C-alpha cells in the first residue's frame, strides 16, 4: 500500500506512505508539465512507483458514480 490517509498528517489528505507528499501535489505538478524525473528529483523519498500509485488512486476515485462540476475555465 503506497497511498495512505491519516487525519494527523496533511489534514487527512491521501499521501505517499512514509512521506508528507500528497497525491494532490503530485497530480498538480504533473498537470503543470513537470516530468516524473523532476518530481523525483525534488522529492528524493519518492519512487517512480509512488507517482504511478498517485495516478492509479486518482483514476480509482473517479470511478465513483458522482457528477463533477466543471467550470468553463477548467481547460
PyMOL Python script that loads the backbone (N, CA, C, O; Angstrom):
from pymol import cmd

cmd.read_pdbstr("""\
ATOM      1  N   UNK A   1       0.859  -1.178   0.000  1.00  0.00           N
ATOM      2  CA  UNK A   1       0.000   0.000   0.000  1.00  0.00           C
ATOM      3  C   UNK A   1       0.905   1.240   0.000  1.00  0.00           C
ATOM      4  O   UNK A   1       1.679   1.459   0.932  1.00  0.00           O
ATOM      5  N   UNK A   2       0.792   2.032  -1.049  1.00  0.00           N
ATOM      6  CA  UNK A   2       1.626   3.219  -1.185  1.00  0.00           C
ATOM      7  C   UNK A   2       0.877   4.503  -0.810  1.00  0.00           C
ATOM      8  O   UNK A   2       1.498   5.509  -0.464  1.00  0.00           O
ATOM      9  N   UNK A   3      -0.450   4.465  -0.880  1.00  0.00           N
ATOM     10  CA  UNK A   3      -1.261   5.642  -0.576  1.00  0.00           C
ATOM     11  C   UNK A   3      -1.955   5.413   0.760  1.00  0.00           C
ATOM     12  O   UNK A   3      -2.599   4.386   0.972  1.00  0.00           O
ATOM     13  N   UNK A   4      -1.813   6.382   1.656  1.00  0.00           N
ATOM     14  CA  UNK A   4      -2.461   6.298   2.966  1.00  0.00           C
ATOM     15  C   UNK A   4      -3.134   7.623   3.287  1.00  0.00           C
ATOM     16  O   UNK A   4      -2.819   8.657   2.699  1.00  0.00           O
ATOM     17  N   UNK A   5      -4.056   7.573   4.222  1.00  0.00           N
ATOM     18  CA  UNK A   5      -4.722   8.777   4.692  1.00  0.00           C
ATOM     19  C   UNK A   5      -4.778   8.722   6.207  1.00  0.00           C
ATOM     20  O   UNK A   5      -5.328   7.787   6.789  1.00  0.00           O
ATOM     21  N   UNK A   6      -4.201   9.735   6.839  1.00  0.00           N
ATOM     22  CA  UNK A   6      -4.150   9.807   8.291  1.00  0.00           C
ATOM     23  C   UNK A   6      -4.602  11.207   8.686  1.00  0.00           C
ATOM     24  O   UNK A   6      -4.009  12.188   8.237  1.00  0.00           O
ATOM     25  N   UNK A   7      -5.633  11.324   9.513  1.00  0.00           N
ATOM     26  CA  UNK A   7      -6.133  12.652   9.872  1.00  0.00           C
ATOM     27  C   UNK A   7      -5.082  13.541  10.539  1.00  0.00           C
ATOM     28  O   UNK A   7      -5.241  14.761  10.573  1.00  0.00           O
ATOM     29  N   UNK A   8      -4.010  12.945  11.069  1.00  0.00           N
ATOM     30  CA  UNK A   8      -2.960  13.730  11.716  1.00  0.00           C
ATOM     31  C   UNK A   8      -1.866  14.178  10.756  1.00  0.00           C
ATOM     32  O   UNK A   8      -0.962  14.916  11.148  1.00  0.00           O
ATOM     33  N   UNK A   9      -1.940  13.741   9.512  1.00  0.00           N
ATOM     34  CA  UNK A   9      -0.919  14.112   8.520  1.00  0.00           C
ATOM     35  C   UNK A   9      -1.598  14.796   7.339  1.00  0.00           C
ATOM     36  O   UNK A   9      -2.490  14.226   6.711  1.00  0.00           O
ATOM     37  N   UNK A  10      -1.180  15.995   7.047  1.00  0.00           N
ATOM     38  CA  UNK A  10      -1.683  16.779   5.916  1.00  0.00           C
ATOM     39  C   UNK A  10      -3.215  16.848   5.897  1.00  0.00           C
ATOM     40  O   UNK A  10      -3.839  16.747   4.841  1.00  0.00           O
ATOM     41  N   UNK A  11      -3.801  17.020   7.076  1.00  0.00           N
ATOM     42  CA  UNK A  11      -5.253  17.158   7.243  1.00  0.00           C
ATOM     43  C   UNK A  11      -6.023  15.975   6.677  1.00  0.00           C
ATOM     44  O   UNK A  11      -7.172  16.124   6.260  1.00  0.00           O
ATOM     45  N   UNK A  12      -5.398  14.797   6.659  1.00  0.00           N
ATOM     46  CA  UNK A  12      -6.076  13.597   6.200  1.00  0.00           C
ATOM     47  C   UNK A  12      -6.065  13.389   4.698  1.00  0.00           C
ATOM     48  O   UNK A  12      -6.641  12.420   4.205  1.00  0.00           O
ATOM     49  N   UNK A  13      -5.415  14.286   3.960  1.00  0.00           N
ATOM     50  CA  UNK A  13      -5.350  14.098   2.512  1.00  0.00           C
ATOM     51  C   UNK A  13      -4.552  12.834   2.210  1.00  0.00           C
ATOM     52  O   UNK A  13      -3.640  12.486   2.960  1.00  0.00           O
ATOM     53  N   UNK A  14      -4.883  12.147   1.125  1.00  0.00           N
ATOM     54  CA  UNK A  14      -4.111  10.966   0.751  1.00  0.00           C
ATOM     55  C   UNK A  14      -2.660  11.348   0.457  1.00  0.00           C
ATOM     56  O   UNK A  14      -2.388  12.275  -0.306  1.00  0.00           O
ATOM     57  N   UNK A  15      -1.738  10.614   1.076  1.00  0.00           N
ATOM     58  CA  UNK A  15      -0.311  10.874   0.911  1.00  0.00           C
ATOM     59  C   UNK A  15       0.409   9.587   0.530  1.00  0.00           C
ATOM     60  O   UNK A  15      -0.128   8.487   0.657  1.00  0.00           O
ATOM     61  N   UNK A  16       1.643   9.758   0.059  1.00  0.00           N
ATOM     62  CA  UNK A  16       2.501   8.614  -0.193  1.00  0.00           C
ATOM     63  C   UNK A  16       2.993   8.133   1.166  1.00  0.00           C
ATOM     64  O   UNK A  16       3.477   8.931   1.969  1.00  0.00           O
ATOM     65  N   UNK A  17       2.873   6.844   1.427  1.00  0.00           N
ATOM     66  CA  UNK A  17       3.229   6.272   2.722  1.00  0.00           C
ATOM     67  C   UNK A  17       4.659   6.672   3.115  1.00  0.00           C
ATOM     68  O   UNK A  17       5.578   6.615   2.298  1.00  0.00           O
ATOM     69  N   UNK A  18       4.826   7.073   4.370  1.00  0.00           N
ATOM     70  CA  UNK A  18       6.134   7.447   4.893  1.00  0.00           C
ATOM     71  C   UNK A  18       6.588   8.844   4.514  1.00  0.00           C
ATOM     72  O   UNK A  18       7.719   9.232   4.805  1.00  0.00           O
ATOM     73  N   UNK A  19       5.697   9.613   3.858  1.00  0.00           N
ATOM     74  CA  UNK A  19       6.046  10.983   3.466  1.00  0.00           C
ATOM     75  C   UNK A  19       4.887  11.911   3.801  1.00  0.00           C
ATOM     76  O   UNK A  19       3.833  11.477   4.265  1.00  0.00           O
ATOM     77  N   UNK A  20       5.103  13.182   3.558  1.00  0.00           N
ATOM     78  CA  UNK A  20       4.038  14.170   3.658  1.00  0.00           C
ATOM     79  C   UNK A  20       3.685  14.683   2.257  1.00  0.00           C
ATOM     80  O   UNK A  20       3.096  15.754   2.110  1.00  0.00           O
ATOM     81  N   UNK A  21       4.047  13.920   1.252  1.00  0.00           N
ATOM     82  CA  UNK A  21       3.758  14.279  -0.135  1.00  0.00           C
ATOM     83  C   UNK A  21       2.352  13.798  -0.469  1.00  0.00           C
ATOM     84  O   UNK A  21       2.064  12.603  -0.398  1.00  0.00           O
ATOM     85  N   UNK A  22       1.478  14.732  -0.834  1.00  0.00           N
ATOM     86  CA  UNK A  22       0.093  14.375  -1.125  1.00  0.00           C
ATOM     87  C   UNK A  22      -0.073  13.924  -2.572  1.00  0.00           C
ATOM     88  O   UNK A  22       0.675  14.325  -3.463  1.00  0.00           O
ATOM     89  N   UNK A  23      -1.069  13.085  -2.772  1.00  0.00           N
ATOM     90  CA  UNK A  23      -1.450  12.695  -4.128  1.00  0.00           C
ATOM     91  C   UNK A  23      -1.787  13.949  -4.916  1.00  0.00           C
ATOM     92  O   UNK A  23      -1.405  14.084  -6.079  1.00  0.00           O
ATOM     93  N   UNK A  24      -2.499  14.860  -4.284  1.00  0.00           N
ATOM     94  CA  UNK A  24      -2.887  16.113  -4.912  1.00  0.00           C
ATOM     95  C   UNK A  24      -1.674  16.871  -5.448  1.00  0.00           C
ATOM     96  O   UNK A  24      -1.701  17.364  -6.575  1.00  0.00           O
ATOM     97  N   UNK A  25      -0.621  16.965  -4.655  1.00  0.00           N
ATOM     98  CA  UNK A  25       0.554  17.724  -5.107  1.00  0.00           C
ATOM     99  C   UNK A  25       1.237  17.047  -6.290  1.00  0.00           C
ATOM    100  O   UNK A  25       1.726  17.721  -7.196  1.00  0.00           O
ATOM    101  N   UNK A  26       1.272  15.725  -6.283  1.00  0.00           N
ATOM    102  CA  UNK A  26       1.865  15.010  -7.420  1.00  0.00           C
ATOM    103  C   UNK A  26       1.045  15.272  -8.683  1.00  0.00           C
ATOM    104  O   UNK A  26       1.607  15.558  -9.740  1.00  0.00           O
ATOM    105  N   UNK A  27      -0.264  15.176  -8.580  1.00  0.00           N
ATOM    106  CA  UNK A  27      -1.123  15.404  -9.742  1.00  0.00           C
ATOM    107  C   UNK A  27      -1.017  16.841 -10.239  1.00  0.00           C
ATOM    108  O   UNK A  27      -0.988  17.079 -11.447  1.00  0.00           O
ATOM    109  N   UNK A  28      -0.960  17.797  -9.319  1.00  0.00           N
ATOM    110  CA  UNK A  28      -0.822  19.198  -9.721  1.00  0.00           C
ATOM    111  C   UNK A  28       0.487  19.437 -10.462  1.00  0.00           C
ATOM    112  O   UNK A  28       0.519  20.165 -11.454  1.00  0.00           O
ATOM    113  N   UNK A  29       1.548  18.834  -9.989  1.00  0.00           N
ATOM    114  CA  UNK A  29       2.849  19.008 -10.638  1.00  0.00           C
ATOM    115  C   UNK A  29       2.859  18.384 -12.020  1.00  0.00           C
ATOM    116  O   UNK A  29       3.395  18.966 -12.963  1.00  0.00           O
ATOM    117  N   UNK A  30       2.266  17.195 -12.149  1.00  0.00           N
ATOM    118  CA  UNK A  30       2.173  16.574 -13.468  1.00  0.00           C
ATOM    119  C   UNK A  30       1.328  17.431 -14.410  1.00  0.00           C
ATOM    120  O   UNK A  30       1.686  17.621 -15.572  1.00  0.00           O
ATOM    121  N   UNK A  31       0.209  17.944 -13.905  1.00  0.00           N
ATOM    122  CA  UNK A  31      -0.667  18.790 -14.718  1.00  0.00           C
ATOM    123  C   UNK A  31       0.023  20.083 -15.143  1.00  0.00           C
ATOM    124  O   UNK A  31      -0.282  20.637 -16.199  1.00  0.00           O
ATOM    125  N   UNK A  32       0.948  20.557 -14.320  1.00  0.00           N
ATOM    126  CA  UNK A  32       1.683  21.782 -14.638  1.00  0.00           C
ATOM    127  C   UNK A  32       2.805  21.534 -15.647  1.00  0.00           C
ATOM    128  O   UNK A  32       3.470  22.468 -16.095  1.00  0.00           O
ATOM    129  N   UNK A  33       3.004  20.265 -15.994  1.00  0.00           N
ATOM    130  CA  UNK A  33       4.003  19.959 -17.009  1.00  0.00           C
ATOM    131  C   UNK A  33       5.320  19.431 -16.494  1.00  0.00           C
ATOM    132  O   UNK A  33       6.245  19.203 -17.274  1.00  0.00           O
ATOM    133  N   UNK A  34       5.421  19.231 -15.188  1.00  0.00           N
ATOM    134  CA  UNK A  34       6.663  18.676 -14.648  1.00  0.00           C
ATOM    135  C   UNK A  34       6.782  17.210 -15.046  1.00  0.00           C
ATOM    136  O   UNK A  34       5.782  16.497 -15.129  1.00  0.00           O
ATOM    137  N   UNK A  35       7.985  16.778 -15.285  1.00  0.00           N
ATOM    138  CA  UNK A  35       8.222  15.377 -15.630  1.00  0.00           C
ATOM    139  C   UNK A  35       8.330  14.551 -14.356  1.00  0.00           C
ATOM    140  O   UNK A  35       8.526  15.078 -13.261  1.00  0.00           O
ATOM    141  N   UNK A  36       8.199  13.259 -14.528  1.00  0.00           N
ATOM    142  CA  UNK A  36       8.380  12.346 -13.398  1.00  0.00           C
ATOM    143  C   UNK A  36       9.763  12.552 -12.794  1.00  0.00           C
ATOM    144  O   UNK A  36       9.917  12.550 -11.573  1.00  0.00           O
ATOM    145  N   UNK A  37      10.761  12.729 -13.642  1.00  0.00           N
ATOM    146  CA  UNK A  37      12.132  12.910 -13.160  1.00  0.00           C
ATOM    147  C   UNK A  37      12.264  14.170 -12.307  1.00  0.00           C
ATOM    148  O   UNK A  37      12.961  14.162 -11.293  1.00  0.00           O
ATOM    149  N   UNK A  38      11.598  15.254 -12.714  1.00  0.00           N
ATOM    150  CA  UNK A  38      11.650  16.497 -11.929  1.00  0.00           C
ATOM    151  C   UNK A  38      10.999  16.304 -10.561  1.00  0.00           C
ATOM    152  O   UNK A  38      11.505  16.790  -9.550  1.00  0.00           O
ATOM    153  N   UNK A  39       9.883  15.596 -10.538  1.00  0.00           N
ATOM    154  CA  UNK A  39       9.191  15.360  -9.267  1.00  0.00           C
ATOM    155  C   UNK A  39      10.054  14.502  -8.353  1.00  0.00           C
ATOM    156  O   UNK A  39      10.163  14.781  -7.159  1.00  0.00           O
ATOM    157  N   UNK A  40      10.665  13.463  -8.904  1.00  0.00           N
ATOM    158  CA  UNK A  40      11.518  12.591  -8.102  1.00  0.00           C
ATOM    159  C   UNK A  40      12.750  13.322  -7.601  1.00  0.00           C
ATOM    160  O   UNK A  40      13.193  13.093  -6.475  1.00  0.00           O
ATOM    161  N   UNK A  41      13.304  14.193  -8.419  1.00  0.00           N
ATOM    162  CA  UNK A  41      14.477  14.964  -8.008  1.00  0.00           C
ATOM    163  C   UNK A  41      14.130  15.915  -6.863  1.00  0.00           C
ATOM    164  O   UNK A  41      14.926  16.106  -5.944  1.00  0.00           O
ATOM    165  N   UNK A  42      12.945  16.505  -6.924  1.00  0.00           N
ATOM    166  CA  UNK A  42      12.516  17.439  -5.879  1.00  0.00           C
ATOM    167  C   UNK A  42      12.093  16.717  -4.601  1.00  0.00           C
ATOM    168  O   UNK A  42      12.070  17.315  -3.525  1.00  0.00           O
ATOM    169  N   UNK A  43      11.763  15.445  -4.718  1.00  0.00           N
ATOM    170  CA  UNK A  43      11.285  14.648  -3.579  1.00  0.00           C
ATOM    171  C   UNK A  43      12.056  13.329  -3.551  1.00  0.00           C
ATOM    172  O   UNK A  43      11.543  12.305  -4.001  1.00  0.00           O
ATOM    173  N   UNK A  44      13.273  13.343  -3.030  1.00  0.00           N
ATOM    174  CA  UNK A  44      14.119  12.145  -3.078  1.00  0.00           C
ATOM    175  C   UNK A  44      13.543  10.904  -2.391  1.00  0.00           C
ATOM    176  O   UNK A  44      13.991   9.791  -2.665  1.00  0.00           O
ATOM    177  N   UNK A  45      12.571  11.075  -1.513  1.00  0.00           N
ATOM    178  CA  UNK A  45      11.979   9.916  -0.839  1.00  0.00           C
ATOM    179  C   UNK A  45      10.942   9.213  -1.709  1.00  0.00           C
ATOM    180  O   UNK A  45      10.472   8.131  -1.357  1.00  0.00           O
ATOM    181  N   UNK A  46      10.580   9.816  -2.840  1.00  0.00           N
ATOM    182  CA  UNK A  46       9.609   9.190  -3.734  1.00  0.00           C
ATOM    183  C   UNK A  46      10.305   8.251  -4.706  1.00  0.00           C
ATOM    184  O   UNK A  46      11.481   8.417  -5.029  1.00  0.00           O
ATOM    185  N   UNK A  47       9.549   7.262  -5.163  1.00  0.00           N
ATOM    186  CA  UNK A  47       9.998   6.330  -6.196  1.00  0.00           C
ATOM    187  C   UNK A  47       9.033   6.431  -7.375  1.00  0.00           C
ATOM    188  O   UNK A  47       7.910   6.908  -7.215  1.00  0.00           O
ATOM    189  N   UNK A  48       9.457   5.992  -8.544  1.00  0.00           N
ATOM    190  CA  UNK A  48       8.547   6.032  -9.695  1.00  0.00           C
ATOM    191  C   UNK A  48       7.217   5.327  -9.409  1.00  0.00           C
ATOM    192  O   UNK A  48       6.175   5.748  -9.911  1.00  0.00           O
ATOM    193  N   UNK A  49       7.246   4.268  -8.613  1.00  0.00           N
ATOM    194  CA  UNK A  49       6.021   3.548  -8.264  1.00  0.00           C
ATOM    195  C   UNK A  49       5.046   4.436  -7.488  1.00  0.00           C
ATOM    196  O   UNK A  49       3.832   4.251  -7.571  1.00  0.00           O
ATOM    197  N   UNK A  50       5.583   5.397  -6.736  1.00  0.00           N
ATOM    198  CA  UNK A  50       4.716   6.302  -5.975  1.00  0.00           C
ATOM    199  C   UNK A  50       3.925   7.205  -6.911  1.00  0.00           C
ATOM    200  O   UNK A  50       2.752   7.483  -6.659  1.00  0.00           O
ATOM    201  N   UNK A  51       4.543   7.657  -7.969  1.00  0.00           N
ATOM    202  CA  UNK A  51       3.849   8.514  -8.931  1.00  0.00           C
ATOM    203  C   UNK A  51       2.774   7.708  -9.649  1.00  0.00           C
ATOM    204  O   UNK A  51       1.661   8.196  -9.846  1.00  0.00           O
ATOM    205  N   UNK A  52       3.096   6.492 -10.038  1.00  0.00           N
ATOM    206  CA  UNK A  52       2.088   5.631 -10.663  1.00  0.00           C
ATOM    207  C   UNK A  52       0.953   5.339  -9.685  1.00  0.00           C
ATOM    208  O   UNK A  52      -0.210   5.294 -10.086  1.00  0.00           O
ATOM    209  N   UNK A  53       1.273   5.143  -8.422  1.00  0.00           N
ATOM    210  CA  UNK A  53       0.234   4.894  -7.413  1.00  0.00           C
ATOM    211  C   UNK A  53      -0.681   6.106  -7.267  1.00  0.00           C
ATOM    212  O   UNK A  53      -1.891   5.950  -7.103  1.00  0.00           O
ATOM    213  N   UNK A  54      -0.117   7.313  -7.324  1.00  0.00           N
ATOM    214  CA  UNK A  54      -0.931   8.527  -7.232  1.00  0.00           C
ATOM    215  C   UNK A  54      -1.890   8.615  -8.412  1.00  0.00           C
ATOM    216  O   UNK A  54      -3.060   8.958  -8.240  1.00  0.00           O
ATOM    217  N   UNK A  55      -1.402   8.308  -9.602  1.00  0.00           N
ATOM    218  CA  UNK A  55      -2.267   8.326 -10.782  1.00  0.00           C
ATOM    219  C   UNK A  55      -3.344   7.254 -10.687  1.00  0.00           C
ATOM    220  O   UNK A  55      -4.503   7.499 -11.022  1.00  0.00           O
ATOM    221  N   UNK A  56      -2.965   6.080 -10.234  1.00  0.00           N
ATOM    222  CA  UNK A  56      -3.936   4.998 -10.074  1.00  0.00           C
ATOM    223  C   UNK A  56      -4.994   5.333  -9.044  1.00  0.00           C
ATOM    224  O   UNK A  56      -6.171   5.021  -9.225  1.00  0.00           O
ATOM    225  N   UNK A  57      -4.572   5.971  -7.959  1.00  0.00           N
ATOM    226  CA  UNK A  57      -5.511   6.377  -6.912  1.00  0.00           C
ATOM    227  C   UNK A  57      -6.523   7.368  -7.478  1.00  0.00           C
ATOM    228  O   UNK A  57      -7.723   7.242  -7.234  1.00  0.00           O
ATOM    229  N   UNK A  58      -6.039   8.352  -8.236  1.00  0.00           N
ATOM    230  CA  UNK A  58      -6.936   9.350  -8.825  1.00  0.00           C
ATOM    231  C   UNK A  58      -7.927   8.688  -9.778  1.00  0.00           C
ATOM    232  O   UNK A  58      -9.112   9.023  -9.773  1.00  0.00           O
ATOM    233  N   UNK A  59      -7.455   7.760 -10.585  1.00  0.00           N
ATOM    234  CA  UNK A  59      -8.349   7.057 -11.506  1.00  0.00           C
ATOM    235  C   UNK A  59      -9.408   6.267 -10.743  1.00  0.00           C
ATOM    236  O   UNK A  59     -10.578   6.256 -11.124  1.00  0.00           O
ATOM    237  N   UNK A  60      -8.993   5.610  -9.669  1.00  0.00           N
ATOM    238  CA  UNK A  60      -9.928   4.825  -8.867  1.00  0.00           C
ATOM    239  C   UNK A  60     -10.990   5.721  -8.229  1.00  0.00           C
ATOM    240  O   UNK A  60     -12.167   5.362  -8.199  1.00  0.00           O
ATOM    241  N   UNK A  61     -10.587   6.864  -7.726  1.00  0.00           N
ATOM    242  CA  UNK A  61     -11.528   7.789  -7.101  1.00  0.00           C
ATOM    243  C   UNK A  61     -12.554   8.279  -8.120  1.00  0.00           C
ATOM    244  O   UNK A  61     -13.725   8.460  -7.789  1.00  0.00           O
ATOM    245  N   UNK A  62     -12.114   8.492  -9.349  1.00  0.00           N
ATOM    246  CA  UNK A  62     -13.022   8.997 -10.379  1.00  0.00           C
ATOM    247  C   UNK A  62     -13.989   7.929 -10.898  1.00  0.00           C
ATOM    248  O   UNK A  62     -14.912   8.252 -11.646  1.00  0.00           O
ATOM    249  N   UNK A  63     -13.797   6.691 -10.524  1.00  0.00           N
ATOM    250  CA  UNK A  63     -14.722   5.639 -10.925  1.00  0.00           C
ATOM    251  C   UNK A  63     -16.038   5.709 -10.163  1.00  0.00           C
ATOM    252  O   UNK A  63     -17.010   5.065 -10.560  1.00  0.00           O
ATOM    253  N   UNK A  64     -16.090   6.466  -9.092  1.00  0.00           N
ATOM    254  CA  UNK A  64     -17.322   6.593  -8.307  1.00  0.00           C
ATOM    255  C   UNK A  64     -18.401   7.238  -9.170  1.00  0.00           C
ATOM    256  O   UNK A  64     -18.102   8.055 -10.041  1.00  0.00           O
ATOM    257  N   UNK A  65     -19.650   6.870  -8.926  1.00  0.00           N
ATOM    258  CA  UNK A  65     -20.765   7.434  -9.673  1.00  0.00           C
ATOM    259  C   UNK A  65     -21.155   8.786  -9.086  1.00  0.00           C
ATOM    260  O   UNK A  65     -22.155   8.916  -8.381  1.00  0.00           O
ATOM    261  N   UNK A  66     -20.340   9.784  -9.396  1.00  0.00           N
ATOM    262  CA  UNK A  66     -20.549  11.129  -8.884  1.00  0.00           C
ATOM    263  C   UNK A  66     -20.483  12.102 -10.054  1.00  0.00           C
ATOM    264  O   UNK A  66     -19.665  11.938 -10.959  1.00  0.00           O
ATOM    265  N   UNK A  67     -21.333  13.102 -10.033  1.00  0.00           N
ATOM    266  CA  UNK A  67     -21.254  14.156 -11.037  1.00  0.00           C
ATOM    267  C   UNK A  67     -20.274  15.215 -10.554  1.00  0.00           C
ATOM    268  O   UNK A  67     -20.359  15.681  -9.418  1.00  0.00           O
ATOM    269  N   UNK A  68     -19.352  15.589 -11.417  1.00  0.00           N
ATOM    270  CA  UNK A  68     -18.339  16.577 -11.058  1.00  0.00           C
ATOM    271  C   UNK A  68     -18.612  17.864 -11.810  1.00  0.00           C
ATOM    272  O   UNK A  68     -18.685  17.857 -13.039  1.00  0.00           O
ATOM    273  N   UNK A  69     -18.763  18.968 -11.096  1.00  0.00           N
ATOM    274  CA  UNK A  69     -18.953  20.251 -11.797  1.00  0.00           C
ATOM    275  C   UNK A  69     -17.659  20.646 -12.496  1.00  0.00           C
ATOM    276  O   UNK A  69     -16.577  20.558 -11.915  1.00  0.00           O
ATOM    277  N   UNK A  70     -17.774  21.073 -13.724  1.00  0.00           N
ATOM    278  CA  UNK A  70     -16.617  21.507 -14.497  1.00  0.00           C
ATOM    279  C   UNK A  70     -16.861  22.946 -14.910  1.00  0.00           C
ATOM    280  O   UNK A  70     -17.866  23.261 -15.546  1.00  0.00           O
ATOM    281  N   UNK A  71     -15.932  23.814 -14.543  1.00  0.00           N
ATOM    282  CA  UNK A  71     -16.101  25.210 -14.901  1.00  0.00           C
ATOM    283  C   UNK A  71     -15.700  25.399 -16.366  1.00  0.00           C
ATOM    284  O   UNK A  71     -14.942  24.602 -16.918  1.00  0.00           O
ATOM    285  N   UNK A  72     -16.203  26.436 -16.971  1.00  0.00           N
ATOM    286  CA  UNK A  72     -15.871  26.738 -18.371  1.00  0.00           C
ATOM    287  C   UNK A  72     -14.398  27.076 -18.524  1.00  0.00           C
ATOM    288  O   UNK A  72     -13.867  27.036 -19.634  1.00  0.00           O
ATOM    289  N   UNK A  73     -13.728  27.410 -17.421  1.00  0.00           N
ATOM    290  CA  UNK A  73     -12.327  27.823 -17.475  1.00  0.00           C
ATOM    291  C   UNK A  73     -11.382  26.685 -17.078  1.00  0.00           C
ATOM    292  O   UNK A  73     -10.189  26.922 -16.889  1.00  0.00           O
ATOM    293  N   UNK A  74     -11.884  25.471 -16.951  1.00  0.00           N
ATOM    294  CA  UNK A  74     -11.077  24.353 -16.478  1.00  0.00           C
ATOM    295  C   UNK A  74      -9.984  23.956 -17.454  1.00  0.00           C
ATOM    296  O   UNK A  74      -8.946  23.446 -17.032  1.00  0.00           O
ATOM    297  N   UNK A  75     -10.182  24.170 -18.714  1.00  0.00           N
ATOM    298  CA  UNK A  75      -9.159  23.775 -19.699  1.00  0.00           C
ATOM    299  C   UNK A  75      -8.116  24.807 -19.719  1.00  0.00           C
ATOM    300  O   UNK A  75      -7.150  24.692 -20.472  1.00  0.00           O
TER     301      UNK A  75
END
""", "prot")
cmd.dss("prot")
cmd.show_as("cartoon", "prot")
cmd.util.cbc("prot")
cmd.orient("prot")
